């Protein structure tokens, strides 16, 4: 391995990358191996490119397919690969190295260049003097293969019919033009042969055009003596020599232009197919439409049968379902095919035909990688597996898969948005209904609570049995009033109709007010308060916080035995006021502590305990409206604990007592 480089150091190569330049010859395999070793040794990224032009096309289709296979192997080893096009391979490689930050270029020593053309390595050094250049020794010429790689047939061999057609065209021109030699000059007749050469180059290619030039030249040389022209004269010799040179050059240039035109036509066809596919997918609003559009375009562009496999909730691919309305028949997949598709989905990598994973499988499995996640697998079966090695077709197929993945993700989020709109509308309708019912029931329930309380306090005192009935009526009326108040409050909170009346106040006063208002719901349960002295002022809405504490006390009264113990504690901790309502009852259901704060969720789904599961949802909504947070957990020994945290903030300063006393004296005087 010979290295000829610039002043760039090896540390720069390690930092910036290695470029393997392939030339569709026998040294490409060593070039890839050397570039991979350099990149692995330096821990650098590496690239492998093939620059196609007239020179590489002269190597034949078998050499091209062999090089494309090397590019695929390089990609499997972590290289970034590309197939480029340009008349000057050195200039194209230099431009690629600059764009991708490569500091080292590796190429194989090719055959001796023409005398008028500098070697490839020298031209690359002139085009990119900042590159470190590594030249790999080319292997000895190998005997020709009996069969081309991957079944490529005689596309790369000379076609006898094209050459016979070129000879016939030149002979036909000779039959027409040579009788005109007595009337026209040799140079004029030579122009007719040049016209034939141009036409042959356009229709048949470079080789037949060069053969047509030689046949025409020989015809002129052979015909001139019979027409009594002295070919030894210098002017005729010059004319014939110029005709040969111009014909040769014209054949090469015309053939190159023809190949470039064919390449441009192919690029235009691929671009148009990609554009039409993207435009068709842009109006798809359902998953079935994406399936149908993808199958139709793959059948039209690649002559392939395709199926899109989507995962279920567990990440397993579902079997494709045949669409009777589809014009394209979906392929039939076996269990092994589904296993290969599942591998491609799980590893987010292609598998099947034309890849390093399960290359004998008749299908190519492409994972549908969208920006958020993998949306499934595209299974494609083409008639000619060797066509998958052509980079242009494979890149177009990958682009089709990417567009299908993005379309599937867009359709998914369209469905999500529609579901969200339906849920929002349902929630708004439910809140409106709850608000209407609660508002209509609140007034009669308030009257019912007042009448029941008056009945228990009536004079003379009711008999024992009547008092028991009156007390039960009062308690049930209170519970019903609390339930309706919860419904109305939740509807107001959801509609944004709650406005906080924030004031700086002591939390122990609100705790005491809540105990006085809701003590009846605790029955005979013991209540212990643990409130240290000197708690700072906190800015909150006293009525709403009292409602939170009442709901927590009501929960404790519902879900604990009659002899339970309830504790209300408050403390200042890390800039937050922490208030906890705990009990020593049976505790919370395992794994459902956070779910209890959802609307219409209860600790026991089927229970004789009254309630609809709105109390804790209201508590959390009120606490979060204050900028706090709330959580529930089980105590280590036994019982449940509900904890709310409110930000302490910075209370306003209290007035100066001396200043206040001086102001009072002045006011009295």
N, C-alpha and C positions, 0 to 999 in steps of 0.2 A: 504494500500500500504506500503510495507516494503522496506526500503532502506538500503543496506549494501554496503559500498563503500570503495574506497581507499582515499588517501590524496588529490586527485584532488578537487579543489574548484568548487563551483557552477558557479563562473564567468568564469571559463575555459569552462564549459559546454555550457554557453551562447555563448561563442566565437567560440566553435568548433563543436557543433552539438550533436544530440541525435540519437541513433540507437535502433530501435525496432526489436527484434529477435523473429520471429514467428516459431512455432514448429508443425504446422498442428494439433492443439488440440483445446479444448474448450476455452482456455485462450487467443487465438490470438486476439479476438475482443477487450478485455480489454487492451491488450498490445498496440495495435494501438492507442486506445483512450488515454491512459496514455502518450505515446510518443508524440502525437499531442499536448496534454495540456502542457507538459514540454517545447516543442519547442516554442509554442506560448507565454508562460509566459516569457521565456528567450530571445525571438527574435532570436532563433538559427535555422539553417537548420536541417532537420531530415531525416533519412533513415529508410526503412523497408525492411528486407530481410527474405527469407525462405531458410533454408539449408536442402536440400533433401538428405536422406540416407535411409538405410534399416528401421530405426525406423519410419520415416515419411511415408514411403511407406506402412508400416503395418497398418497405420491409415485408408487406403482405398482411393479410387478415389474421393468419395464424400467429405471427409475431405480436400483433396488436392484442389479440385475446390473451396470449401468454403474459404480456405486460399488465393487462387489466387484472388478471388473476394475482399477479404480484402486488398490485395496488390493494386488492381486497385483503390479501394476507397481511400487508402492512397496516391496514386499517384495523384488522383484528388484533394486531400487536400494539395498538394505541396511537398510530400515526394519523395525522390529518391528511387526507388524500384529495387530489384534484386532477382533472384532465383539462388542460388548457389548449389554446389554439393560437398559432402565430408563425409567421415565416421565419423569424429569427428566434430560435429556442433559447439562446443565451440571454437575449434582452428580456424575453418573457420570464425566464427563471430569476433573473436579477430583480425584476419588478415584483415578482411574488415574494422573494426573500425580504425585500424592504417592507412590503405591506404587512407581513406576518412576523417581522422581527427575528429573522433567522440570521445567525452569525457565521454558520459553517455550511458549506455546500459540498455534497459528495456526489461524484459521478464516475462512470467507468471509462477507461481508456478505449476510445473507439478506433475504427480503422483509419488509415492515413487519409487526411483530407486532400482535396484538390490543391494544385499548386497555387491557384489564385485565391484560395480561401484559407483563413487562419484556422487552426484547430479549435474545437469547441471550448476547451478549458481556457485557452488564451482569450477567446472572445468573451467568456464569462468573467474573467479577471478584468478585462477592460470595461465591461458593462457595470460591474460591481466591485470596485477595488477594495471596499471595506470588508468583503467576505473572506473567511478562511476557506481555502479550496483543498479538498482531499480527493485525489485521483486513485481509483481502484484498478488493479490490473485485470484486464479482460480475460476470460477463459479461452482455451484453445477452441477453434471452430469445431462444432459438433456435427456429426453426419446428419443428413436430413431425416426427419421423422417419417415413419411410414404413414401415420395418421395425424392430422392436425389436432391441437388441443381442443377438448370439449366438442368434438365432432364438427369443428368448423371445416367446411368443404372447400371446393376449389375456388373460393372467392379470392384467395390470395395468390393463385397460380395464373400464369398467362393463359388467356382464353384464345384458342386457335381461331375461332370464328371472327373475333375482332381483328386479328392480324390479317386473316385472309380478306376481310372486307377492306382493310386499308390498302393491301396490295391491289385489289380489284379497282379501288378508287384511283390509285396512281396510274395503273395501266389504262383505265378508261380516259383519264386526262391526257395520257400520252397519245392515245389513238386520236383524240380530238385536236391536241395542240401541236404535235410534231409535224403534221402536214402543213402547218402554218409557218414553219421555219423559213421557207424561201421568201415569205412576205413580211415576217416580223423578225426583230432582233432576238438573240438568245435571251437577253435579260427580260424582254417582254413575255416570251414563252415561259420563262422561269416564274414570273408572277402568277401564271395560271396554276403551276404546280404548288406555289405557296398558298394560293387560295384553297386548293384541295387539302393541303396540310392543316390549315386552320379549321376547316370543316371536320376533318377526321379527328383532330384534337378535341373539338367540342363534343362530338358524338361518341367517340370511342376511347379517348384518353391519351395519355402521354406516350406509352409504348407503341401503339399502332401509328400515332402521328410521326414518331421518329422513323419508323419503318417506311411510312409513306414518303418521307423526305429522301431516304436513301434510294428507294425505288425510282422516284422522280429524277434524282441526280444521275443515277445509272442510265436511265432512259435518255436523258439529254446527251450524256457522254457517248452513248452508243449510237444515237441518231445523227449526231453532228457529222461524222465522217461520210456517212451515206449521203448526206445532203451537201457534200463537198464544202464543208466548213473546216477550216484549219483550226483544230482545237489546240494546236500548239501556240497559237497566238496568245499573247499575254492577256488581252482583253477578255477573250472567251474563258480562259482559265480563271481569271478573277471573277467573272460573272458566275461561273459554276461554283467556285468556292464560296462566294457570298450567298448564293442560293442555298447551299448546304448549311452554312452557319445560320442564316436567317430562318430557314426551315426548322433547324434544331431548336433554336431559341424560341421561335414562335410556338412550336409544339409544347415545350416546357411551360411557357407562360400561359398559353391557352388552357393547358391541362390544370395548372394551378388555379387559374380563375374558375374553371369549371368545378373543381373540388371545393373551393371557397364558396361558390354560389350554392352548391349542394349542402354544405355545412350551414350556411345562413338560412337556407330554406328549411332545413331540419330544426334549427333553433326557433325560427318563426312558427313552425307547426307546433313545437312543444310549448312555446309561450302562449299561443292561441288556445291550445287545449287546456292549459292551466287557468287561463283567464275565463274561459267558458265554464270550467268546472267550478271555479270560485263564484262566478256570477249565479250559477244554478243553485249552489249551496246557500247563497246569501238570503234567499227567499224561503228556505225550508224552515218550517215551524214545528215539525214533528219528527220523531226518530225514524219512523218508517219512510218519510220523504228523504232523509239523509241516506238511508239504506238504498233506496231505489236509484237515486241520482248517482251514488258511488258505483253501484253495479253497472249502470248504463254507460257511464263514461269510461270505466275500466274495460268494458267489453269493446267499446268503440275505439279507444286509444291503443290498447295493448292486446286486443283479441284475447281477453282473459275472462275467466269466471271468478267471481269474488263473493265473499260473505263477510259480514261484520259480526263479531262475537262480543256480546256485552256481558259484564260481570253481574252477579247477584249481590245481595247484601253481605255475603260472607267472602266475596272476592273470587268465587268460582265462576268460570265462563259458562254461559248458558248455550245450549245447542241452538243453532240457527233455525228459525221458523220460516218455512217457505211461504212466500206471499203469492196467492193465486192471481192477484191483479198485476204482478210484475211481468214485464216483457222478457226479462232475463232470468234464466233458470239458475237457482242457487246451487252451488256444488254440494255434494254429499260427503260429509266428513265422518271418518271412522273414529273409534276410541283413541287410537294412536295419534290421529290428527288433532283431536281435542287436547290430548296430553302435550303435544308439541306447542299448540297455541297457548295453553296454560303456562308453559315454561316461558314463552316469549312475554306473556303478560306479567308474570311474577318478576322476571329479571329486567323488564323494560328494554329488551334487546331483540333484534330480528333473529328468526330461526327458519330452518327449512331450506328450500332450494336456493342455491346461489350464496349460501352463508356457510360459516364454519361449524354451525350447530345443526345436526341432522340434515346434511346436504342431500341425502338420497330421498328425502321426502318430496313428493311432487308439488306441494304447496309452499309458498313463501308467506311467513307469518310476520306481519309488521305491527308492533305495538302502537296504539293510537295515543300518543303522548300529547296531552293538552297542557296549558299553563298551570292548572291547579292539580291535576292528577291524570293517571292513565284511564282512558275511557273505554278501552277494550282492545281487540285485536282484529286487524284486517287480514283475512286469509285469501290469497290470490293464487290462482293456478293458470299458468301461461302455457301456450303450445310449445314454445321453444325456450327451454331453460337457459340455454347459452345466451339468450338475449338479456337475461338479468345481469350478466357481467358487463354489459355496455354501460359505462357510467352515466351517459345522458339519459337512458331509459330508466336506470335505477334511481337517479336523482329525481326524475319526474314522478316515478312511483312513490318515492318517499314524500315528495311535495303533496301528492294526492292524499296520502295517509295523514299528513299533518293538517291539511285543510279539512278532511273528514273529522279528525279529532276535535278541532276547534269548533266545527259546526255542531258536533254532538254536545260539547260543553255549553255552547250558546243555547241550544235547545233545552238542555238541562236547567240552566238558570232562567230561561223563559218560563219553564214549568214551576220552578221555585218561586219566581215573582208572582205568577198567577195564583199559586197556593197561598202566598202571603197576603195578596189582595183579598182573596176569599176569606181568609182567617180574620183579617182586619175588619172587613165588612160584617162578618158574623159577630165579632167581638163588639163592634159598635152597636149592632142591632140588639145584642144581648144586654149591653149596658143601658141602652135606652129603655128596653123593656123592664129591666130591674129597677131603674130609676122611677119609671112611671108607677109600677106596682108598689114600690116602697113608699113613694110619696102619697099614694092614695090610701095605704094601710097605716101610715104613721099616725095620723090624727085619731082615727077610732081606737088604735091600740093605746095611745096616750090616755085617752078617756077611760079605757078599760082598766089600765094600770091604776089610775087615780080612784076609780070607783071601787076596785078590789081592795086598795089600801084603806079607803074610807070604811069599807065593810068590816075589815079586821079591827078598826079602831072605834067602831060604833058603840054607843052606850044605850041601854045596858049591854054588858058584855055577852057575846054569843055563847051558846052552849058549846061544850067541848067538841061534839061532832060537827056542829056548824062552823066553829072556829077552824077546825082542821080543813074543811072544805074551802072556806074563805082564804086561808093561808095558801092552800094549793093553787087556788085560782089566781092569787096575787103573784106567786112565783112563776107560774106558767105565763101569765101576762107579761111579766118582766122579761122572761126569756124570749118570748115572741117579739117584744119591743126591741130587745138587743139584736135579735136576728135581722129584723127589718132595718134597724139602724146600720148594721154591718153592710147589708145589701146597698143601701143608699150611699153610704160612705165609699164603698168600692166603685160604684158607678160614678160618683163625683171625682174620685182619684183618677180613674181611667180616662175620664173626659177632660182632665186638667182643670176642673172647676174648684179645686181646693187652694186657698190662699193662706199661707202661714202667717200667723200673728206672732212674730218673733219678739221676745222680750228677755232681758237679763233677769234671771230669777234663780232661787234655790231649788234643787231637785227634791230635797226632803219634804218640801211643802206639797209638791205634786204627788209624791209617793203617799203621803198621809191622806190627801184628798181622794186618791184612787182606792185606798183601803176603806175609807168611810163609805164611798159610793158602791163598792163591790164586795164588801165583807159578807153580805148575805149569801153570795154565790159559793163561798168557801165552807159554809155550814159550820161544823164543829172542829174543823182542822186548825191546828195551832199555827200561828204566824209569827215569825221572828224577823225583825229588821236589824240590819247591820250597816249603819250609816255613820262613818267617822265624823268627828267634828272638823270644821274648817274646810269643807268642800267649797271649791270656787263657784262663782256664779256661772251659769250656762245660759246661752241664748237659745230658747226653744219656744214652741207654741204649747202652753200649759194644757189647754183643752185636748189637743191631739195626743200629747204624751200621756195624759191621764187615760185616754182611750186605749193606748197601747198597753199600759199597765193593767187596766181592767180586763182586756182580752187575755193577757197572760195569766191573771189570777183566775179568770173563768175557766181557762184550760186546766189549770191546776185543780180546780174544784171538780171538773168533769172526769178527769182521767186518773185520779188518785183515790185510794180508799178513805173512808171517813175519818180515820185516826191518823192520817198522814200529817207531815210537818212541812210547812211552806216557809221558805226563807227569801227575803228581799234584801239584797246587798247593793251598795254603791261605793265606788272608789274612783280616784283619779289615777290614770296610768298612761304614760307616754303621750301626753297632750290630748287624751280622750277621757270623757266621763263614761265609766262602765257601770251599767245597771244590770243586775242579774236576778231573775226569778227562778228559784230552784225548788225541787221537792224531793221526797224520798219514796216516790211511787214506783210503778213498774218500769218507767223509762220509755224511751222512744223506740219505734220499730227499727231493727237493724238495717242500716244502709239507706234509710229514708229520711235522715235528718234534714237534708236540704230540700227534698221534695215536699215537705210539709208546708213550706212557705208559698207553694203554688196555689192558685185559685181552685176552689172546689176539691181540694185534696184533704183527706182526713187521716188521722192516725190509724183508725180502724174503719175499713170500708163498710162492713156490715155491722152496725152497732145500734143499740137502743138509745144511745146518748144523743141528745138533740144537737143539731147544728148542721151546717152545709159546707164547712171547710173554708170560710172566708176570714176568720179572725186573724190567723197568722199572716195571711197575705196582706191584710190591711196594716198590720204591725210593721212588716218590712217596708211597705210602700211609704208609710209615714216617716219611719226612721231614715230611709234613703232620701226622702224629700228634705230632711234636715242636714244632709251631707254625711250621714253616719252609715253604719252597717249593722247587720243583725245575724246571729247564728244560733244554732241549737246543737246540743251534744248531751251524751249520757255521762253521768258522774261515775267516778271509778267504783264506788261501793254500790250504790243503787240510786235510782231516780233520774230525772231529766232536769236540764238547765237551759233557759233561754236568756241569751246575753245580747244587749244592745249597747252600741258605742256611739257617742255624740262628740263632735269636736269641741274642745274647751273654748278656743278663741281667746281674745284679749278683752276682758270686761272694761267698761269705762271707769276712770278714776273716781273715787268717792270724794265729796266736797270736804274741804279743810274745816275741822270743827271750830277752831279759833276764828276763822273768817266768817263762819256761819253765825257764831255768837256775837261778833262785832256788828254784823249786819242786822241781827235781831234787836240789839240795843239801840241802834240808830233808828230803826223803824218805830220802837216804842217812844223815843223822844220826839 
